[in-house]
Amino acid sequence: MITIYIKEVRNIIKNYSEEELRILIAEMYKAIPKKVREEKNIDRMVENINTFMNSKKLNTQRKENINVDLLEYEVEEFVDYAYKQYYFAPNSYVHKKDRSKWRFKVSKFIKKIEKVTGDTEDFNIATKLLIKLYEVLCYGCYFVIFSSNDPFRSIRKQQNEVFSIIVGRLFVEGINQEKVAKAIKVMASNKPHSSLIPEIMKYLKTPDSKKMAINQCDKIKQTLKKKGILVGTKLEKERSDEFNINERINIVVQLAFNCYFELKEFSTACEYFYNNYKKDKEVKLFILLRLIFEKGRKNLWIEQYEKYLQEGIEPRKKLIETYQYILENEELPEYM
């Protein structure tokens, strides 16, 4: 099932004749369930589009008006205080009784940010503020700045949930090189985890967008190899040792692997992964085969296993057993 975004729809219908548009609208109307037509007031829209749009504008204006300037001040202050451990250690800036309330502040900030919509400068500012909150929450997973060692759990959200909101806001008006690069940098420069990859992948619907992501992965990977730093966040600077740089490179490589895979360039995906993933040979072979296993590619699994076996890699017992099971049963096992 292919998802077409509104920007693409607008570009497509530019080439339609008046008669074709009439047919399209009629067919789309017939495809809309009656309940949805009633809930969304579709009949009123058809009767008079101008009245409907004016009403929609008024309803939007009646929604909660977020003071973005004030929100920016409050978030900036919160982030500054958090990095200085004011929500954990004794200080004269945050009263003792308020230090444990940081999680309510963050939840409130995120709700307000999500209410800032539309193609405006306020929308962009709100997105930047959300990224700063995400960065400080990631920082709190490694360093003691809150009473909890898992700030995301404290605000009752998973890390990938917050990251998903960021990516959605970055791509709301479409995908380009700059936005793809920004999304990958946010993913890689903070607390990289494989659960974040699907949040980017779900927006890369076209071959061009996947190639765009691969291109940015290559650039970001090279930057990490040379400098070890992407955007210079506090977390990056304080975790700039080789292990953590490699962790960032690995998440970028895994994203590129997924893009190549969805382009059906399976051999290229495997070669790219093995040549760029920062682990010992046997370990990265295990991870590569696990990724192929998760995608259900039996023949590719055998091909890659035998390829690197011939190159002298000694696989762990679990891989040997999996290989033997596949040969005997001509299918992948339930677990690996």
Secondary structure, DSSP 8 states (H G I E B T S, - for coil): -----HHHHHHHHTT--HHHHHHHHHHHHHHS-HHHHHHTTHHHHHH-HHHHHHHHHHHHHHS----HHHHHHHHHHHHHHHHTTTTTS--SSS-HHHHTTHHHHHHHHHHHHHH--SSSHHHHHHHHHHHHHHHHHHHHTTS-SSS-S-HHHHTT--HHHHHHHHHHHHTTT---HHHHHHHHHHHHHSS--GGGHHHHHTT--SHHHHHHHHHHHHHHHHHHHHTS-SS--HHHHHT-SHHHHHHHHHHHHHHHHHHHHHTT-HHHHHHHHHHH--S-HHHHHHHHHHHHHHTT-HHHHHHHHHHHHHTT----HHHHHHHHHHHHHSS--S--
